[in-house]
Amino acid sequence: MINTIDLFAGCGGLTEGFKRNGNYNTIACVEWDKLPYNALLHRFKTKWHYTDADERVLRFDIQRTNELIHGWDDNEYGSSVGLDALVTKHGGNVDLVIGGPPCQAYSVAGRVRDENGMRDDYRNYLFEHYVDILRHYTPKAFVFENVPGMLSATPGNGNERIANRIRQQFAEAGYVLLENLDEAIIDFTEYGVPQNRRRVIILGLRKDKFGSRAEKLLKQFYTSILPSHKVTEVNTVSDAISDLPKLLPLAEPIRMNGKQYSHSLPPEMNVKNHTARYNNAREIGVFKLLTEDIKSERYEYISIEALKKLYTSLTGRQSNIHKYYVLRWNEPSNTIPAHLYKDGLRHIHPDPEQARTITVREAARLQTFPDDFEFISGTAIDYKMIGNAVPPMFSGILAKSLEAII
């Protein structure tokens, strides 16, 4: 078994793929945010049946690295014996560290929205605590996942790319990386994920364990081992969600258990997390207009300018970006982002009959979470944690590919 620690684990997209592989022993997952932590803990108990899940799934702030390693007793985060005690309990060594810090500080979209271009965001430097864990446990390898914007981000005074600093610190910790990190940008659609999603997957190999083979193995990983799992045909929105029960607009909204519904509930309630987000009559009308425009092949509202004009005519407000996007049945989805929790206007279901945005379960399927993965925190937070996750389909392929190295 390959002993693994998952940092910045979120709700467990990366760990899900590694667990399904069967050859990895998850010593610990670390996540500071309570709601993704709750989802991951629930998964470890109900799916993987860990009797010591409360011990392995840790809620703690990685910036307090010394306590994370040696244990803590805290009013906010409870108590734990720490990573050292867990590693000792599970064989005394760590073979692999996986994870990636929050991507908002590196994403191009995040930098555009922030008046300082995210240069002052503390999340720019969370990777330094990831490196501290590598220095302490000296695993054979690590996998660091993030958005492609990481390679161009220039936090602080804006004079240095964060990618150069990351490379330098990983090297000082004893790890060899690809010479050109642009070659580490992976298009997930090539691996069966029904969603346009590109991420940097940085594999680092420990120099004193792999020696002169490290650079050759890295090249093999990116040019032959990982690509050997590419699919011959991309998966589409239709492949992912077309079989789910239809949720149709109601003549009048209804209220149940303190919640308001604009669409019917699924006839088969065994489909978890599949209820429509509430939409008002104007929104439903817009969704019907846009989806029928595509279905009829009129295509009056597919240009950015047409969509911006439509938004202004409906709201009286102007926007520099178009607010609406309809998913296409025969194509992969656009990226499922964390900010999907704010609204779903750029993730409109393609069926005119349903006239709605996508549900939590549909977002989860487009991210390749299995249907038995339960999201338990409430609709908005569930969207957010799904958008932040690594698609489990890809993480499973990553786990399989790493076996050849580790």
PEVENLIN-V820881 format. One record per residue. N is the residue number from 1. RES is the residue in three letters. PHI is phi in whole degrees, 0 to 359 (999 if undefined). OMEGA is omega in degrees with one decimal (NA if undefined). Layout:
n = (N,N)
res = (RES,RES)
phi = (PHI,PHI)
omega = (OMEGA,OMEGA)
This chain:
n = (1,2,3,4,5,6,7,8,9,10,11,12,13,14,15,16,17,18,19,20,21,22,23,24,25,26,27,28,29,30,31,32,33,34,35,36,37,38,39,40,41,42,43,44,45,46,47,48,49,50,51,52,53,54,55,56,57,58,59,60,61,62,63,64,65,66,67,68,69,70,71,72,73,74,75,76,77,78,79,80,81,82,83,84,85,86,87,88,89,90,91,92,93,94,95,96,97,98,99,100,101,102,103,104,105,106,107,108,109,110,111,112,113,114,115,116,117,118,119,120,121,122,123,124,125,126,127,128,129,130,131,132,133,134,135,136,137,138,139,140,141,142,143,144,145,146,147,148,149,150,151,152,153,154,155,156,157,158,159,160,161,162,163,164,165,166,167,168,169,170,171,172,173,174,175,176,177,178,179,180,181,182,183,184,185,186,187,188,189,190,191,192,193,194,195,196,197,198,199,200,201,202,203,204,205,206,207,208,209,210,211,212,213,214,215,216,217,218,219,220,221,222,223,224,225,226,227,228,229,230,231,232,233,234,235,236,237,238,239,240,241,242,243,244,245,246,247,248,249,250,251,252,253,254,255,256,257,258,259,260,261,262,263,264,265,266,267,268,269,270,271,272,273,274,275,276,277,278,279,280,281,282,283,284,285,286,287,288,289,290,291,292,293,294,295,296,297,298,299,300,301,302,303,304,305,306,307,308,309,310,311,312,313,314,315,316,317,318,319,320,321,322,323,324,325,326,327,328,329,330,331,332,333,334,335,336,337,338,339,340,341,342,343,344,345,346,347,348,349,350,351,352,353,354,355,356,357,358,359,360,361,362,363,364,365,366,367,368,369,370,371,372,373,374,375,376,377,378,379,380,381,382,383,384,385,386,387,388,389,390,391,392,393,394,395,396,397,398,399,400,401,402,403,404,405,406)
res = (MET,ILE,ASN,THR,ILE,ASP,LEU,PHE,ALA,GLY,CYS,GLY,GLY,LEU,THR,GLU,GLY,PHE,LYS,ARG,ASN,GLY,ASN,TYR,ASN,THR,ILE,ALA,CYS,VAL,GLU,TRP,ASP,LYS,LEU,PRO,TYR,ASN,ALA,LEU,LEU,HIS,ARG,PHE,LYS,THR,LYS,TRP,HIS,TYR,THR,ASP,ALA,ASP,GLU,ARG,VAL,LEU,ARG,PHE,ASP,ILE,GLN,ARG,THR,ASN,GLU,LEU,ILE,HIS,GLY,TRP,ASP,ASP,ASN,GLU,TYR,GLY,SER,SER,VAL,GLY,LEU,ASP,ALA,LEU,VAL,THR,LYS,HIS,GLY,GLY,ASN,VAL,ASP,LEU,VAL,ILE,GLY,GLY,PRO,PRO,CYS,GLN,ALA,TYR,SER,VAL,ALA,GLY,ARG,VAL,ARG,ASP,GLU,ASN,GLY,MET,ARG,ASP,ASP,TYR,ARG,ASN,TYR,LEU,PHE,GLU,HIS,TYR,VAL,ASP,ILE,LEU,ARG,HIS,TYR,THR,PRO,LYS,ALA,PHE,VAL,PHE,GLU,ASN,VAL,PRO,GLY,MET,LEU,SER,ALA,THR,PRO,GLY,ASN,GLY,ASN,GLU,ARG,ILE,ALA,ASN,ARG,ILE,ARG,GLN,GLN,PHE,ALA,GLU,ALA,GLY,TYR,VAL,LEU,LEU,GLU,ASN,LEU,ASP,GLU,ALA,ILE,ILE,ASP,PHE,THR,GLU,TYR,GLY,VAL,PRO,GLN,ASN,ARG,ARG,ARG,VAL,ILE,ILE,LEU,GLY,LEU,ARG,LYS,ASP,LYS,PHE,GLY,SER,ARG,ALA,GLU,LYS,LEU,LEU,LYS,GLN,PHE,TYR,THR,SER,ILE,LEU,PRO,SER,HIS,LYS,VAL,THR,GLU,VAL,ASN,THR,VAL,SER,ASP,ALA,ILE,SER,ASP,LEU,PRO,LYS,LEU,LEU,PRO,LEU,ALA,GLU,PRO,ILE,ARG,MET,ASN,GLY,LYS,GLN,TYR,SER,HIS,SER,LEU,PRO,PRO,GLU,MET,ASN,VAL,LYS,ASN,HIS,THR,ALA,ARG,TYR,ASN,ASN,ALA,ARG,GLU,ILE,GLY,VAL,PHE,LYS,LEU,LEU,THR,GLU,ASP,ILE,LYS,SER,GLU,ARG,TYR,GLU,TYR,ILE,SER,ILE,GLU,ALA,LEU,LYS,LYS,LEU,TYR,THR,SER,LEU,THR,GLY,ARG,GLN,SER,ASN,ILE,HIS,LYS,TYR,TYR,VAL,LEU,ARG,TRP,ASN,GLU,PRO,SER,ASN,THR,ILE,PRO,ALA,HIS,LEU,TYR,LYS,ASP,GLY,LEU,ARG,HIS,ILE,HIS,PRO,ASP,PRO,GLU,GLN,ALA,ARG,THR,ILE,THR,VAL,ARG,GLU,ALA,ALA,ARG,LEU,GLN,THR,PHE,PRO,ASP,ASP,PHE,GLU,PHE,ILE,SER,GLY,THR,ALA,ILE,ASP,TYR,LYS,MET,ILE,GLY,ASN,ALA,VAL,PRO,PRO,MET,PHE,SER,GLY,ILE,LEU,ALA,LYS,SER,LEU,GLU,ALA,ILE,ILE)
phi = (999,261,285,227,239,251,257,52,288,59,273,108,299,293,299,304,294,290,295,293,297,93,253,240,257,281,291,200,240,239,211,271,283,298,285,301,302,299,296,293,299,300,296,297,279,268,261,267,57,281,283,249,302,296,274,275,268,253,258,196,271,296,294,265,297,299,292,302,284,256,112,206,220,220,296,277,257,73,224,202,285,92,295,305,295,292,297,300,297,251,110,88,219,243,270,209,245,236,132,201,294,309,269,301,289,258,290,298,298,296,291,293,285,269,296,256,61,64,294,263,283,299,292,302,246,296,300,297,284,300,296,301,294,298,298,286,258,42,296,298,207,220,234,242,251,196,279,302,300,302,288,246,294,228,288,68,278,80,265,226,290,297,299,294,292,298,302,297,289,296,295,294,278,106,243,259,240,305,295,249,289,300,285,265,279,248,267,293,299,289,244,93,282,279,200,288,214,244,220,274,244,267,263,243,244,286,297,282,257,256,58,290,282,304,295,294,295,299,298,298,301,277,258,223,293,294,298,296,261,295,274,276,227,289,274,243,303,300,302,277,230,293,270,285,303,287,240,260,299,272,299,220,300,239,238,221,51,80,242,258,237,258,231,297,276,298,296,249,285,282,274,286,64,244,234,286,296,295,232,280,298,296,297,300,298,295,299,295,301,289,288,293,301,283,300,279,66,285,58,278,234,253,279,299,296,297,290,294,295,299,299,295,296,274,250,79,251,250,224,284,236,281,271,247,208,262,296,259,305,263,227,297,294,291,300,274,262,297,283,302,294,283,196,244,296,263,221,274,300,285,272,302,296,268,45,202,266,287,275,302,295,293,299,295,294,293,268,69,289,291,294,274,277,267,256,239,254,107,307,299,293,298,303,297,289,295,296,280,278,274,302,303,300,290,296,294,295,298,300,298,293,290,303,294,268,277)
omega = (-179.7,-177.5,-170.0,170.2,178.1,177.9,-174.7,-167.2,-176.6,178.9,169.9,178.8,178.0,-177.4,-179.6,179.7,179.4,177.7,-178.7,178.3,176.1,-177.7,-178.7,175.6,-179.8,178.7,-177.3,168.4,-177.0,178.6,-176.9,-174.8,-170.3,-172.8,170.9,176.3,179.4,-180.0,-179.6,178.0,177.6,179.4,-179.9,-178.2,-170.5,179.6,-174.2,172.2,175.3,175.3,178.2,-178.3,-179.6,179.1,-175.2,-179.2,-169.7,171.0,-178.3,-179.6,-177.4,177.4,174.9,-167.9,-177.5,177.9,178.0,-178.8,-169.1,178.5,-178.0,172.1,-163.8,-180.0,-177.6,-171.0,-179.7,-177.2,177.5,175.9,178.5,-175.0,-177.9,-178.5,178.8,178.6,177.7,-179.4,-174.4,170.7,173.1,179.1,174.3,179.6,-170.7,170.0,179.2,175.3,178.0,-178.5,179.6,-170.5,-172.0,-178.3,-178.8,-173.2,178.3,-179.8,179.3,179.9,178.6,-175.6,-175.8,-175.8,177.4,178.7,179.9,-177.3,-176.6,-175.6,-177.8,-177.1,175.5,-170.3,178.0,179.8,-179.1,178.2,171.9,179.6,177.5,178.2,177.4,180.0,-175.7,-173.2,179.4,178.2,178.8,-174.5,171.2,172.4,-177.1,-175.3,175.6,-179.0,177.8,178.6,176.3,-175.4,-179.2,-177.2,179.6,-177.1,180.0,-179.5,175.3,-176.8,-175.9,176.2,-179.8,-179.5,178.2,179.6,178.2,179.3,-177.8,-177.2,175.3,179.4,179.7,177.2,173.8,-174.6,177.5,178.7,170.0,177.4,-179.3,-175.6,173.6,178.6,178.5,176.6,-175.2,173.7,-173.6,177.9,179.9,-178.4,172.1,179.0,-174.7,-171.8,176.2,-175.4,178.7,-179.3,172.2,177.0,-176.6,172.9,175.2,179.7,-176.4,-172.9,-176.3,175.9,-177.6,176.8,-175.2,179.9,-169.7,-176.8,179.0,179.3,177.3,179.4,178.6,-177.8,-174.9,-175.9,-177.9,-174.3,178.9,-179.8,178.9,-179.5,179.4,179.4,179.1,177.0,-179.8,172.9,-172.4,174.5,178.5,178.1,-171.8,-166.6,-171.8,-177.4,-179.8,179.5,178.5,176.9,-169.7,177.8,177.2,176.7,176.3,177.0,176.3,178.5,179.1,176.3,176.4,-179.9,179.5,-178.0,176.3,-177.5,179.5,174.3,-178.6,-179.1,178.2,-172.8,175.7,173.2,-174.2,173.8,-178.2,170.7,-175.1,170.7,179.9,174.1,178.0,-174.0,179.9,179.0,179.2,177.3,178.4,-179.7,179.1,179.0,-174.9,-179.4,176.6,177.3,179.4,-178.2,-179.4,-178.8,172.8,176.4,177.5,-172.9,178.1,177.9,-179.8,-178.4,179.6,-179.8,177.6,178.3,178.6,179.9,-179.9,-179.0,-177.0,-171.9,-174.5,-180.0,177.5,179.1,177.7,178.2,178.4,-172.0,-170.6,170.2,177.9,174.7,178.6,-178.9,-169.4,178.5,169.2,175.2,164.0,-175.0,172.6,-174.8,176.3,-176.3,170.2,-179.3,-178.4,173.3,-177.7,-171.9,177.8,177.4,-178.2,178.8,-173.3,-176.6,179.3,-178.3,-176.7,172.0,-176.4,172.0,-174.1,178.9,174.7,-179.5,178.7,175.4,179.4,178.2,177.9,173.1,176.6,168.9,177.5,-176.9,179.0,175.1,-175.8,173.0,-162.6,-169.6,-173.7,-167.4,-174.5,-178.6,178.4,175.7,-176.0,-177.3,175.6,179.9,179.8,-169.8,167.2,179.0,-178.4,177.6,178.6,-178.0,174.7,176.3,177.7,178.5,178.6,-179.2,-179.0,177.4,-178.7,-179.6,-170.1,NA)
